[in-house]
Amino acid sequence: MVKQLHVISTGKQSIGTLAHIAKDIYPYIDYIHLRERTWSASTFIQAIEAFMSKGIPRCKIIVNDRVDVAHATNVGGVQLAHHSLDVEMVHEVFPHLYIGRSVHNIDEAKRAEKFGANMLLYGHIFETASKPGIPPRGINRLQQVVSHVNIPVIAIGGITPYNISAVLQTGAAGVAVLSGILLADDPIKRAKTYHQALHNV
């Protein structure tokens, strides 16, 4: 199985900043997710065009929630959250789309797989500043989810280059990172470090 590194936007950076960083890091990552809850459809399209103008492959871009934008721009896929359209509906109407689904337990994971999801995002695995006061789900529960589905499970939440090995030992297909790369002092160096840690396991 190819081990995947997903980078997810933080909601704290402009399109220009994101595109500039993405241009530097895309050779070392598999997907970059545009997870921007305040953006309109036109803003998403503006960002995708900015990314592509920097030479970032369309197939590496995943749009969160906005199925219409993912379809219209023919990017790498769409990532659905609990508030998004149902996996089954998206799969039925847009069978060509690569569909990721964020899940929080085994039942959600099994349902998403049954109705057409291609990939699952599960977390948070470790303590993270973005989820203060919420206990992490941990490695054991990640392993349980992985063991109940046959599609790739990507771990998210508190992932560092130093705990990637423990994550991959569960059978997870890869990891997702937000501020660990995008808000780092040297994003390209950090992306290389994550990439190396992922592929040296």
N, C-alpha and C positions, 0 to 999 in steps of 0.2 A: 504493500500500500504506500502511495506517495504521501509523505508527511507534509501537511499544509500549514502555512503561516498566514493568518488573516489579520489585517490591520483595520481598525474601526475608528471612524472620525469621532472627535470628542465634543463637538458642538461649541468649541472655544476658539476656532480658527476661521479665518476668512477663506473664500474660495482660492484666492491668489496664494495664500500661505500653504494651504493644503496641496494645491497643484504643484507648487515648487518642491515641497517635501516628497510628494508622490513620485515626481520625476526622478529624484535621487534614489528612492528606496525600491521602486517597483521590480528591479531585477532580483531582489532578495526575498520578495514576498509572493504569495499566490493570489491573494485577493485584497482589494481595499474596499471597505464598505462605507458608503455615504449614509451615515445614520444621523440625520439632522432633522429634528422634530419640528423646527419652526420654518423650514424651507417650503416654498411653493413648488409646484411642478416646474415652472419656468426657471426657478433658481437651481433645481437639480439639473436641468438640461444645460444651463449655463456652466455649472461645475463640470459636467461630463464633457462638454465641448472644450473647456479649459484643460482638463486632463488629457484629452486626445491631442490637443495642440502641442502638448509637451511630449508626445510620443508614447504615452501610457496606453497599452493595449486595451481595447474595449472589453475583451474577454476577462480582464482582471478586475473590472469594476462591478460591484454589487450595490444595488439600490435597496435601502431598507424601506419597507412598508409600501412604497409607491409602485404598485404593480403596473399601473398605466405608464409610468416613466420608464420602467425597465423594459416593457414591451416596445414602446415607441422608439427607444434609443438602441435597442438590440444589444444591451450590455451583457455582462457575464451571468447575471442572475438577479433574483430578488430575495431579500431576507424578510420573513414574516414574523411579527411579534404576536402576543396574545390579543392585541387590539386590531390586528390586521384582518384582511379577508381570510377566510378559511382555506387551508391547504387544498382541500378537495375541490373547491370552487375555482381556485387559481389554476390547478392542474387540468381541470376540465375545459376551461375557457382558453387557457394559454399553455397547451401541452408542450410547447417548445421551450418554455422558460425553465431554467435551472432554479429550483426552489429550496431555499434554506428556511428552517423554522427554529425559532428560539423556544426551548422547552425547559421545564423545571422539575420533571419527574418521569418515571418510567411510563406511566399511562399516556402522558402527552407525547412522549417519544414514539411509542408504538402506534398511536393514532396518526401522528404526522407521517410516519413511514407508510402505513397502510393506505393513506389517501394521496400519496404521490410526492412527498418531500424527498429531495435528493441528498440533503445534508442537515444535520442538527447542530445547533449551538446550545451548549449546556453549561450552566454556572449559577452563581459564582463559586469557583472551586476553593480559592484561598481568600483570606481577608483582604479587602481592598478599600481604599479611601472613598471610592465612589459608592460604596454600600455601607456607610457607617452604622454600627449597631445591629447589623443583620448577620447572623452566623453563616459562615461559608458552608457549602454543601459537602465539600471535601472529596478526597480521592476515592474512598470506598463507594460513595453514591455515584460518582462518575463511572466507576467500573461496572456498577449494576446497570446503569443506563446503556452503556456500551454493549453489555452482554445480552441485552434484550432486543437489539436491532441489528440490521445488516447494512445500514447506510453509515457514512462517515459521521462521527461525533467530534465536534470541535469544542475544546474546553476554553472557558473564558473566566476571568476574574482573578486578579492577583498573580497572573502568570509572569514569571521572571525566567531568565536564561538558566537559573540555578534549580528551578523546580520542574523544568520541562521533562526531564528524564522520568520523574515520578508520574507525571501525567501520561506520557506515552506508554508506560508499563501497564496501564489499564486497558490498552487497546485503542485509545482515542486516536483519531486520525490527524490531530494537529491542535494548534492553539490559536486564540485570538487575543490581540493586544490593542489597547487604546493609547493612554498617555505614556506607557512604557517606551513607545517609539515616537509617536507624533509630538509629544511635549518634552522629549529629551533634549538636552543641550546640543547633542550631535545625533540627529535622527538616523543618518546613514550608517554611522558606526554602530548604533544600537540595533538597527535592522540586521546588519551583518552578524552581530553577536547572537541575536535570536536565531537567525538562519543557521549559523554554525552549531549552536546548541541543539537545534531541532534535528539536524542531519548527522550529528556525531553520536546520537544515541544508538 
